[in-house]
Amino acid sequence: MSYVTTLTKNGQMTLPKPIRDKLGAKTGAQLSVEWQNGRAIVQVQLIDERLQQIRKESTAHLKQQGLYGLREEELKAGIDKERAAYYGQKYKLS
């Protein structure tokens, strides 16, 4: 079944109720959207799966950057540095 929805000027759209029901998506659900073979794939991102993914990625990144096992204040300083670098690169800030 195919549905038509409208994209707002803010890039938002409403998923038709039958699609939300099939996804099991409730208000506030996190959705992952990826592009594959000319199609947008939308999936509900289960919070436990997402937290596990973030924890795994964060641990690997911290180890790679030599930040794993640091004290809280050292870790916060490292996070602030990485955040500034990430957003500076993403939004071309400098």
URWO-V208743 format. One record per helix or strand of 2 or more residues. SS is the DSSP state (~ for helix, > for strand). FROM is the first residue (numbers start at 1). LEN is the number of residues. Records with the same first field share a line. If there is no record, write none. Layout:
BEGIN
SS = FROM-LEN ; FROM-LEN
END
This chain:
BEGIN
~ = 17-7 ; 47-18 ; 72-19
> = 31-6 ; 39-6
END
